Amino acid sequence: MLAHTDLVISAWDGSRLVGFGRVLTDYVFRASIWDVIVDRDYQGQKIGTEIVRRILDHPTLQHVELFWLCTRRPGFYERLGFSAKEQTGMVWSRKNSGSQA
Ligand SMILES: CC(C)(COP(=O)(O)OP(=O)(O)OC[C@H]1O[C@@H](n2cnc3c(N)ncnc32)[C@H](O)[C@@H]1OP(=O)(O)O)[C@@H](O)C(=O)NCCC(=O)NCCS
């Protein structure tokens, strides 16, 4: 998973990994943000906000016109300027499809 991820942003307290977020992108039109997570003991200290800001501000992503993500925590991303109005997301789950393909 990490080897095929285009950009990883991580937060550390010494040698302890306390925050993580990753991006898959074509570096031009689209970037999808995945797995933004902050250690429970470190939540509420703006680490999640900083991870998302560093993704949006990253020098290699400055041409990307649309950042896209799936979340069960829309409130967190709305504060960062994300909107649910632009697109309707749909998913196909191999696990739930019954497909063996
Ligand atoms: C959601 C998550 C990444 C936020 O990280 P964090 O470092 O705790 O968040 P921040 O400290 O940067 O919070 C920024 C603001 O968002 C708010 N916020 C945090 N989590 C929120 C949530 N789930 N819903 C609404 N608002 C939220 C905070 O209250 C804070 O508000 P403030 O600016 O008024 O103080 C973190 O709580 C987490 O890892 N949760 C579990 C995993 C998860 O849900 N990941 C999301 C991808 S599906």
The ligand as a Gaussian input file, in Angstrom:
#p B3LYP/6-31G(d) Opt

LIG

0 1
 C      -10.895000      13.249000      12.325000
 C       -9.452000      13.403000      12.803000
 C       -8.460000      13.057000      11.689000
 C       -9.242000      14.862000      13.238000
 O       -7.890000      15.041000      13.672000
 P       -7.575000      15.992000      14.909000
 O       -6.107000      16.237000      14.938000
 O       -8.185000      15.422000      16.144000
 O       -8.387000      17.302000      14.492000
 P       -7.989000      18.805000      14.730000
 O       -7.420000      18.979000      16.104000
 O       -7.149000      19.281000      13.611000
 O       -9.436000      19.459000      14.673000
 C       -9.719000      20.588000      13.860000
 C      -11.143000      20.997000      14.103000
 O      -12.026000      19.965000      13.626000
 C      -12.887000      19.570000      14.676000
 N      -13.130000      18.148000      14.530000
 C      -12.270000      17.141000      14.804000
 N      -12.853000      15.959000      14.538000
 C      -14.106000      16.251000      14.100000
 C      -15.207000      15.465000      13.674000
 N      -15.136000      14.120000      13.665000
 N      -16.338000      16.088000      13.278000
 C      -16.425000      17.435000      13.316000
 N      -15.412000      18.247000      13.690000
 C      -14.276000      17.651000      14.088000
 C      -12.162000      19.910000      15.955000
 O      -13.096000      20.099000      17.020000
 C      -11.461000      21.188000      15.586000
 O      -12.358000      22.277000      15.692000
 P      -11.864000      23.736000      16.156000
 O      -11.040000      24.247000      14.996000
 O      -13.126000      24.492000      16.353000
 O      -11.070000      23.529000      17.401000
 C       -9.171000      12.526000      14.052000
 O      -10.106000      12.854000      15.047000
 C       -9.213000      11.042000      13.775000
 O       -8.184000      10.447000      13.441000
 N      -10.385000      10.403000      13.914000
 C      -10.514000       8.977000      13.679000
 C      -10.280000       8.583000      12.257000
 C      -11.141000       9.335000      11.265000
 O      -12.312000       9.525000      11.495000
 N      -10.517000       9.753000      10.132000
 C      -11.222000      10.537000       9.113000
 C      -11.129000       9.886000       7.756000
 S      -12.518000       8.795000       7.474000

